[in-house]
Amino acid sequence: MRRIHVMAAVIRDAEQRILIAKRPDHAHQGGLWEFPGGKLEPGESRLEALQRELREELGITVQQARPLIDLQHNYPDKHIRLDVWEVSEFTGTAHGAEGQPVQWVTEQQLPSYAFPAANQPIVAAARLPQRYLITPDCPSAELLKGIEHAIGAGISLIQLRQTQLSIEDYEALCKEVLQRFGAQATFMLKGAQPPLHPGAGWHLTSKQLRALADQPEPTRPLPADRWLSASCHDAEELQMAERLGVDFAVLSPLQPTASHPHASPLGWERAQAMLSDCRLPVYLLGGVTSGDLATAQTVGAQGIAAIRGLWMLP
């Protein structure tokens, strides 16, 4: 089987807009938008290939880049590796050097553009932050203060966990949190049913994921414009999350934790092997802090998820 390694880039400008390019009408999946890039040539490193492609296609010189998401696709006649990096610094003025239309768009605008189906995980990864805060069980006043502090520290994705509350109290808390902070961060809610709160996402437990994914024809339980995530503990559950159409997953436990002392940790090597076969953005959870972020991204994760490791009261 022919193996093709393609480098692609999520390029951000100083205003955090993202550059996309339109495929020629006569090309495969022509007329759709894509993230710029091209094939890795023999003898090139991944970064060298990315720099060359973006220089040829866009007339820019990459100064700062890191791996974002690595996707594998098997077709009847070839295997495609789509190796996507985030470019945060470059010189030159980006333009369609090969005559292709290009456009700067915000993260919020990305879903309104038509991309090839294989690019949808890249669209999600481009919109997701590097850190995913999961709130601890604590009194409501402390929780609200902690959320305010976290948002001020740059956290923009938060799961309201709060296992100590009744269903009624949890619903009331969600309403209050979303009223106060819903415009400043994305909140993922828990529960037996999809949340009714507009704009809020739903985080599935691994038990809920298995129940939904084991249906004869698994159906995504939320519309595409709302985030859906899932807790996963092994490669099988990651595959279930893909099959269900989940936007991102949390893989745990990476390392031993005080909250789950008897759980068998995956470790960095096993986690990396699982991520290499996964076509979703994935956060690593369990004994990690912001100091582990670079390592998590090196092994293929979107970033880190944490309770204690990201929860800091002022």
N, C-alpha and C positions, 0 to 999 in steps of 0.2 A: 504494500500500500504506500502511495506517495505521501510524504510528510512535508507539510508547509508550515513554517514558523512566521507569523505575521506580527509585526510591532505596530501598536496603535497608541494614540496619546489623547488624554483629557487635558487640554491646554487651558490654563487660567491666566487672565490678564490681571492688572492691578486692581480692577473693580470686581474680581472674582467671577467674571463672565467666562463662559466656556465656548471654545471655537469648534464649530461643526462644518463639515463639507458635504456637498451634494454629489452623489454618484452620477456619472454620465448616463443619459437615457439608454444608450446602446449596451451598457455593461450589465453584468449579472446583478439583479435587483436594482436596476437603474432607476433614477429619480428619487431614491430614498436617501436619507441623510446618514452620515457615518462620522466616526472619529478618525482624524487623519492618520496615515501611516502606510506601511508597506512591508514587503518581504525582507526577512533577515537573509543576507547573502553569506556564502561560505567564508569563513575566516573572520567574520565580524562578531564583536561582542553585542549583547542586546542593546546597550546604551549607544554604541557606535552606530548600529543600524537605525535606531530611533532618531539620532541626531542627523544622519544622512537623509533619511526620508523626509523629515520636517524641513530641512534646508532645501531639498529639491521641490517639495510640494508647496511650501508656504513661504520660503525665503527667510526663515528665522533660524537663529542659532540657540540651541538649548543650553541653558546655564545650570538649571536645577531640575532634577527629575527623580522620581522614585516609583517602584512597582505599585500598581493599584489593584488589578485583578487579572488572573491568568485563567483563560477558558480553553477547554479542549472540545473539539467537535469531530466526530467520526462520520464520514460520508462513505457511500459504497466504493468510491475510487480513491479517496484521499483522507488524510487526517490533518485537521487544521488546528494549530495552536494560536490563539489570539491573546497575545501578551501585551497587556495594557498598562501604560505608565501615566502618572500624573506629572505634568510639566508646570512648575510654579514660577519659574524664572526663565526668560529668554530675551535675546536682543533681536532687533529688526522689526519690521512692520509686516504682520501676517497678511498674506494675500493669496489668491488662487494662482500660483505660479504656473500651473499647467492648464489654466483656463477654467478650472472648476469653481462654481459658486461657493463662497464661504460666508459664515455668519457668526457673530458673537451673540450668545444667548445666556440668560440667567438660568440658574439651577431650576427655578420654578417653571421656566418655559420649556425645558427639555422634553417633558412628556408629551407636549403638544406637537412635536415633530415626528414624522414617520421614519423609523429606523428599521433595519433588518431585524428579524426576530432574535438572531444570535447576539444582537447588540443590547438587548433589554437589560441584562445584568450589568452592563457597563453604565447604562443610563442610571440605574439604581445606585451603583457604586459612586458615580460622580455626584450624586445628590446627598449621599449619606456622609455624616461626619466620621472622625476617627475614634471618638469615644462615646460610649453608650452607658449612661448612668442608670443603675437600678436602685430605687430608693429602699432604705432599710425600714424595718418596723420601728416606729417612734411616734410620740405624740404629735397631733396635727400641727400645733404651733411650731414645734421643732422642724417638722417636715417642710412647712411653708418657708421658714427661714432658710433651711438648707437648699431648697429648690432655687430660691432667689439668689443665694450665694453661688450656686453651681452655674446658673445662667450668666451671672456676672463674670464668672471665670471662663466662659466660653463653651460650656456644655450646651448642646442644642438638641440632643436626643435623650429622652428620659422615660423610663418605664416606671409607672406607679405600681409597686408590688403590694405593700401593705397587707400582708397575710393575716394580721391580727384583727382586722375589721370584719364586721358582718357585711353581707351584701348591700344592705341599705346604707350603712355608714360609708362603705367604699364608694357607692354611687354619689353620695352627697359630697364626699371629699373630691372625687373626680370633677364634679361640676364646679366646685370652688377653685380648684387648681387651674382648670381650663379657662375659667373666667378671668383669673388673675394673670396667668402666664401663657395662655394658649397662643398668643400672637408672637411670643418670644422664643418658643421651643416647640419641638414635635413631641407629643406624649403618646406612649404606647400603653394601653390599658389591658387588664386581665379580666377574665370572667368566662362564664359558661356560654355566653352568646356574644356576637359582635357588638361593640359599644354603639350606643345610639348617638353619642356626642359627635356632632359634625367636625370633621377634621382630625379626630383622634384615630390612632391606629390600634390594631389588636395583636397582642402577643400571645401565641398559643403555647400551652404546655406541651411536652413531648407526648403525653397521653392524648390530648386533643388532636395533635398532629397525626398520630397514628390512626385515630378513629376517622378523621376526615380523609386521609390519604388512602385508607384501606377500602374505600367505597369502589364499586365496580367502575365508575366513571368519576374520579375525584373532581370536585368543582371548587374553585377558589371562593371562599365565603365572604369576601369583601370586594367592592368595585376597585378598578385599577387605580383610581385616584386617591385611595387611602392605603397607608402602609400596613402590610401584613408580615409578621415575623414569627419565628418559632424557636423553641428550645430543642436542641439536638444533643445527643450524647454519643453517637456513633455514625459510621458511614451510611448505614441503612436509613437512619432518620434524616440525614442530609439529602439522600435521594428522594425520600418522601416529600421533603420540603420543596424540592425542585418540581416534583410531579404535581404538587398542589398549587404551584404558582406563587409560592411565598416570595416576598421581595428580599428578605435577608434572614439570616439565621444566627443563633448564638450556640457555639459549641463549647461544652463543658463536661467535667471539670478539667481544666488544663493542668492545674497543680493542686496539692492538698489545701483544703480550706477548713477553717474552724466551724463553719456552718454545716459542712458535709464531711466529717472526719473519716467516715467509713467508705466513702466513694473512691473508686479506683481512678487515679488521675491519668490523663492521656499522655502528658509530657509533650514537649515541643516536637519531637521527631514523629510521633504518631499523628499529632494534629496536622503537621505539614503534609503527611501522606494523604490524610483525608481531604484536606483542602485542595490538593493537586487534582482530585477527581470531582471536585464540586464546581458547579456553574452558578453559584450565588455569592454575593458578598456575605462574609461570615465574621462575626466578632468572637474573640476568644475570651472565655470567662473562667474564673477560678484562680485565686491567688495572684492576680495581676494588678499592676498599678500603671500610672502614666510612664514610669521608667521602663516598662516592658513594651511600649508602643512600637518602637522601631523594630524590635525582634519579632513581634507579632506580624508586622507588615512584611518583613523579610521572608517569613515562612508562608505568606500568601493570604493573610487575614486582612479584612477591611480595617480592623483596629481592635480595641479591647472593650470589654464590658465588665463592669465591676460595681459592687456595692461599697464595701469598705475602701477599696482602692481609689474611688473617685468621690466619696462622700466626705466633704470637709465643711464643718460649720465655722462661721467667722469667729 
